[in-house]
Amino acid sequence: MKSPVTQILRTLHERYASLREGHLADYIPELTKADPDWFGICIATRDGHVYEVGDTRQKFTIQSISKAISYGLALEDRGEEHVLSRIGVEPSGDAFNAISLKPGSGAPFNPMINAGAIATCGQILNTGTETRIQRITEYLSRCAGGQLAIDEQVYRSESATGHRNRAIGWMLRNFGIIDEDPRDIVETYFQQCSLLVTCADLAVMGATLANQGLNPLTGERAIAHEYVDNVLGVMASCGMYDWSGEWIYRVGLPAKSGVGGGILAVLPGQLGIGVFSPLLDAQGNSVRAIRVCMDLARDLALHMFNPSAVPPPALRRAYNATQVNSRRRLPVDAFRTLRRYGERIRVMELQGALLFSTFEPVIRELVRQAPYCQHVILNLAYVASIDDVCLRMLRDIGKQLGDYGVKLVFCHAARLAKSLTAAGFELDVMFPNEDAALESCENAVLAAVMQDHRMEPESATLAECAIFADCDPEEIRLLEERMESISHAAGETIIQTGSRADELFVVTSGSVEVRLRLDSNRSQRLDVFSPGMSFGELAFLDGSPRSADIVAVAPVKCRVINRPFFDEIGARHPSLKAKILNRIALQLCERLRQANVEISALRS
Ligand code: GLU
């Protein structure tokens, strides 16, 4: 089966394959050997998938496209300030090979014209072990995700005829823009332009730029994150010779073209495009590649300044502890206290990429809620990334909330824990899941509100068990006599998922946890029962197999009504059976109501 994406590229290829306008670059004699029919189109996605149609594996020389990438290396070697002091970032409006330097300083207008690119080469360091051209080759290879090599014939051809570029080199030397003998630097520049690439390489280089400098094929860091916007910035304003203004207006993507016939375009954050066809227009841009990019931008809505989608807001939903509680059965008074004071705990589920624009509404909400709550839980389960700006804002708001008496905690923070700790958050405010975070905040609220707050009694007699609340002393005596006693050590499984349900349990001391098995080594806590509470009713009543595990979380003692005894109660003491069933029914009603409140909060 063919992907519709490949089909789109194929249609474009068919549309322009017969277009024969333009001419081969001939000022470098070797370039005239190109086949005018060569034509390839590639898109590389940010997760490293390459779509390709046509001559996508045909090698050709990268030429000026190399200028954009090696600018990144110069910035990494020397820092932005130093590079900017020698090479401007202003579109020149001149042809690529013009000997145009800023009057006065002699600085080239930008790194995309030859003067700027030769000056850029001069900025790249010759290290003790590697020459400039070796370092440039490695740098570009990392962007492409494969080893690049120089086409010696094209290099010699350009070197034999590139007197104009030599003149530029000497001018740069004259103005002190380059500090050494310019001849070696110009040779390095010729070699850099003669690196062989394919149109697929260009697309992957584009995807690397789209992916914040990380090559999506190899996962290797190719360009330092902090300079990606500088590289894309000069590509956007100066990348297409003196057609750069038209290009950004019509196509709307940072791009660079070369006289070898290639164009590399980038949709930042999303994808890279490589198109190759050697017939050039008067500005030196590939005729077919320009048409393909214009159509692609229009058909796939890629124009950077008119994005068809905006990132989703970071706030996915919010609720408080009057609506959603930790997964444990609370004693009635504690439960009622939380229904009353639960607004003091606010949960905010966040999602997607946390950037200034998506995160700002979260900050606004935190400021608005601060007077009404004491605990804020930020659930990061659906957060894809958090940038430095948001980390800073989070640290500041966390501090302000703290001064105001509101504690900020996180759950599902494991992936982002490193960034959060670097921003100054302690590990003890990071909980593995929302259940644990809610439990901790609930305990704090309950402790503050209920004097002598004890979450649960240490033990309960049968008369104190909720399902026996209506029984008279005679009935309790009967139950005492006939109900089995069991005890389990902490960690022991009392009930296994899938087993037959012939028993109904009440807890008389200790506590048990209901665990739903997610897979072979993960489970989720659904409920916790403490003394006075019963468990196992559902399957006991409807006869279905047990739907979850029950595990002792502390040494536990239970009393058990087994099926024969229950049948006997039904036959001999029908009113006792009715009382027990009535209490179980009331409990189920309460649980259902609670579940409804929770579901409506979680669906909002
Ligand atoms: N090596 C070529 C030159 O400097 C590159 C030109 C280009 O691709 O624009 O003339």
Boltz pocket constraint, residues with backbone or C-beta under 6 A from the ligand:
constraints:
  - pocket:
      binder: B
      contacts: [[A, 62], [A, 63], [A, 64], [A, 65], [A, 96], [A, 97], [A, 114], [A, 158], [A, 165], [A, 189], [A, 190], [A, 193], [A, 257], [A, 258], [A, 259], [A, 260], [A, 284]]
      max_distance: 6.0
